[in-house]
Amino acid sequence: MIKPYIMFNRNCAEAFKFYQEAFDGELLAMQKYGDMPPSPDFPVAEGDKELVLHSVLKLTESGTIMGSDSNRELHNSEKVFISIEISTEEAAIKAWNLLKADGTIFMKIAPSFFAKLHGSLMDKYGVSWMFTVN
């Protein structure tokens, strides 16, 4: 099984709540840096204790993503997409409309020769998504 792991620039909790709403997902876990036992080998600054150490979000029946906050500035990537197959056009359009806000559309979601709907975009968090409705 392969599960995409997304690193965020100090906004993982916000992004995962956004994705949970878009896909009617189920947040399975969210641990913060402040939840860790104190250790001199891994000190956590007071301002970083609310950052996400590890989170798991179930998007579809068989699709899960994981994520956390990075300790360094990360830049957007168009080389990797999270490809999500959604069972209904209505669910796809709902998620698409939320994720496209303040994002960049690469290919507008529309009927294609291989699917009822297909499209791709980068959301406001710099994560690239590919939607398919079969």
C-alpha positions in Angstrom: 0.0 0.0 0.0 1.3 3.5 -0.9 0.1 6.5 1.1 1.1 10.0 0.1 2.8 12.0 2.9 2.6 15.7 2.6 4.9 18.2 4.4 3.5 21.6 5.1 4.9 25.0 6.0 3.4 25.3 9.5 -0.2 24.9 8.3 -0.9 21.2 8.2 -3.8 21.3 10.7 -5.5 24.0 8.6 -4.9 22.1 5.4 -6.2 18.7 6.8 -9.4 20.4 8.1 -9.8 21.9 4.6 -9.3 18.5 2.9 -11.6 16.8 5.5 -14.4 19.2 4.5 -13.7 18.9 0.7 -13.8 15.1 0.7 -16.1 14.5 3.7 -13.1 12.7 5.1 -12.4 11.2 8.4 -9.5 12.5 10.5 -8.0 9.3 11.9 -5.1 10.9 13.9 -3.4 14.3 14.6 -0.5 14.5 17.0 1.2 17.8 17.8 4.8 18.3 18.7 3.7 19.3 22.2 2.2 15.8 22.6 5.7 14.3 22.6 7.4 13.6 26.0 10.1 16.2 26.6 13.6 15.0 25.5 16.9 16.9 25.5 17.7 15.1 22.2 14.7 16.7 20.5 13.9 20.0 22.1 10.6 21.7 20.9 10.3 25.4 21.0 7.2 26.8 22.8 6.0 28.3 19.5 6.2 24.9 17.7 4.2 22.8 20.2 0.9 23.3 18.3 2.5 22.2 15.0 1.5 18.9 13.6 4.0 16.0 14.2 1.9 13.4 12.3 -1.7 13.3 10.9 -3.8 10.8 9.0 -6.8 11.6 7.0 -9.1 9.1 5.2 -10.4 10.8 2.0 -12.2 7.9 0.3 -13.1 4.3 1.1 -9.6 3.2 0.2 -7.6 6.5 0.0 -5.6 7.9 2.9 -3.1 10.8 3.1 -0.7 11.6 5.9 1.1 14.8 6.7 3.0 17.0 9.1 4.6 20.4 9.5 8.1 20.9 8.3 10.8 22.7 10.3 12.1 24.4 7.1 10.4 26.3 4.3 9.2 24.0 1.5 8.4 25.0 -2.0 5.5 23.8 -4.2 6.0 20.8 -6.5 4.2 20.0 -9.7 6.1 16.7 -10.1 3.9 14.7 -7.9 0.0 14.7 -7.8 -2.4 13.0 -5.5 -4.6 11.2 -7.9 -8.1 10.7 -6.4 -10.8 8.6 -7.9 -14.2 9.7 -6.7 -17.3 7.6 -7.2 -19.8 10.4 -8.0 -19.7 13.6 -10.1 -21.4 15.5 -7.3 -18.6 14.6 -4.8 -15.9 15.4 -7.3 -17.4 18.8 -8.1 -17.8 19.7 -4.4 -14.1 18.8 -3.6 -12.9 20.5 -6.8 -14.7 23.7 -6.1 -13.2 23.9 -2.6 -9.7 23.0 -3.6 -9.6 25.4 -6.6 -10.2 28.4 -4.4 -7.0 30.5 -4.3 -5.3 27.6 -6.3 -4.1 27.1 -9.8 -6.1 25.0 -12.3 -3.9 22.9 -14.6 -6.7 21.2 -16.5 -10.3 22.1 -15.9 -12.5 19.3 -14.6 -14.5 18.1 -17.6 -15.7 14.9 -19.4 -12.8 13.1 -21.2 -12.5 10.2 -23.5 -11.4 7.9 -20.6 -13.6 9.2 -17.7 -16.9 10.9 -16.9 -14.8 13.8 -15.4 -11.1 14.5 -15.2 -9.1 17.5 -14.1 -6.0 18.7 -12.2 -5.1 21.6 -10.0 -2.7 22.9 -7.3 -4.5 24.0 -4.1 -3.7 27.0 -2.0 -1.3 24.9 0.1 0.8 24.0 -2.9 -0.5 20.4 -3.2 -1.2 19.1 -6.7 -4.4 17.0 -7.2 -5.7 14.9 -10.1 -9.4 14.2 -10.1 -11.1 11.3 -11.9 -14.7 10.1 -11.9 -15.1 6.8 -13.8 
